[in-house]
Amino acid sequence: MKRSRPDWYDHLAKGPFAGATFTQRHVEGTLKRVTQAKLNRRPSKRWAAWGAAVCVLAIGVGLVWRGGDWLPMNVVTEPAPQTVVASPAPTAGTTPKPTYIDEATALRVAKEHNADPSVKWTARFNESMKVEAQHQELPVWIVEGEFPAGNKDIFYVDGITAKVLANTETEAPGLDSRFTEALDSKTEASTGWLLTAADVWRTAKPGTGWNLVTPPNYTSGKAASQSPAKAAFLDKETAVVAVPQAGKPRVTVYRTKDEGKSWQQSELESSFARDRNPDIVQVTFADPEHGWMLLSWGVAAGSNPVEIFRTADGGATWTLAAGNDPENRPRSNGLPFGGGKTGLVFADSKHGYLTGYSAAPGIWLYATTDGGVNWKPATIRLPSGYSPDGIMTGTPQFVSAKDGFLAVQGNGGEVTQLFYETHDGGLTWSPLAPLSLAPGEPASYSFLDARLGFVTDGEALFKTQDGGKSWSEVINNRKDASKPLPLKGVRSLQFADEQTGYALADGSYYMTKDGGRTWQPIYTSSGKL
């Protein structure tokens, strides 16, 4: 039986064009062409109908293309359900976006490692970040816990697995200082400098007031993620201050040679490609021209990537001497990747020492003889009867190019402080008399020359007049608390002469004029005195 319209016409309302691309106008046009074909009385009505079908199909395909969305050819002849068009399947080869842990989960993970209730926590997310000891960029939650004193415990948490990738700590933004030798040990204290969290101060005579000499455009203390600045105060006119740039692998260096009246500025950039600032462990100078800077990228799994930069023009320009990150510019310079690095010092422009600690037994000390380019472990033996486990090596102090002292701490019921001496620039080290200090307290020491020195753990102060071969008590809170030593949490000790000394402790700066028997604050974190 012949029909007046083609078979496919009955399916129009069910096809993917209904209510979309194939509109009523197109249907009416098709009917008009079919009617015209009948009036023309062509030899074959079937051929006319199929000609119109081909025309409509061509129009339909053209309209679909103009709409910017291709449809399979079989949807015209074999209509598919509407949901296929409304919700197309993902394109082959695409990767679904991963699901990241939320901020609450990242904070919970960090708090599982540090449950101190006094810590204030913050977290920020970085979708692509390279963390130490990792070989690829990962989504990372950076969770910072700030203690009341200002020091921070920082966790890098994997944004997908919630695993802690690394954990680092920063020092409290506080005071750093160094005083020049006494101008007149009998009548006048030495000139002093102070580095606080956000400023640089100078005084011509400690105890008589401070002058603010902060460099222009100084950026220290401006960002929460910024690690503390460090300084080297070389003499009463000269200072070099290094400030990490927040969120960038760069350090800004400020230097003055006129007591802080004017400052020059330079910059160094890390060779490690990272999107955060490094921690400045130490800035040290052997003379006014030759200096070094130790940068750390955190300790993870017993390893510590660091860089050592050096200058030969007083800090105007800096070049990379050595680095140990295996992911970036590996070098066969002997600088170890393992072990935490705590300090750097140079006896002269060639001979220097890097100190630290590790899980391996023994004294952790590396030496260089070419200005910091190549490093070798220094062999120092412990005296008989001392355990080699848990040894922490302090930064050596050189009182001349040949004479210096090295402090080594061992752990036990009490902290045993061992001192070593050198009189050949560090080629050989000999042990001196040990000291028993309070457990958990850091020790700070100051030698004025090859014979006179002081050491304190914040509760007791000891003095030597024979180069560390014997020690006498100046004051001891553990035995007599009637005249307490106010140096709990001591971070720095410096004597200008046998009677005049200075100490940083718990955010305050103290001064003694009687050889350490009494101490008075000359600067506090709440404001200068």
Secondary structure, DSSP 4 states (H G I P E B T S, - for coil): ---SS-GGGGGGGGSTTBTTTB-HHHHHHHHHHHHHHHHTT-S-HHHHHHHHHHHHHHHHHHHHHHTT----THHHHSPPPHHHHHSPPPPTT--PPPPPP-HHHHHHHHHHH---TT-EEEEEEEEEE--TT-SS-EEEEEEEEE-TTS-EEEEEEETTT--EEEEEEE--S--EEEEPPPSBTTTBPPPEEEE-SS-EEEESSTTS--EE-PPTT--TTS-TTPPPPEEEE-SSS-EEEEEEPTTSSEEEEEEESSTTSS-EEEEEE-SS--SSPPEEEEEEESSSS-EEEEEE---BTTB--EEEEEESSTTSS-EEEEE--TTSS---S---SBSEEEEEEESSSS-EEEEEE-SSSS--EEEESSSSSS-EE---PPPTT---TT-EEPPPEESSSS-EEEEEEE-SSSEEEEEEEESSTTSS-EE---EEE-TT---EEEESSSS-EEEE-SSEEEEESSTTSS-EEEEETTT--SS----TTEEEEEESSSS-EEEEETTEEEEESSTTSS-EEEEETTEE-
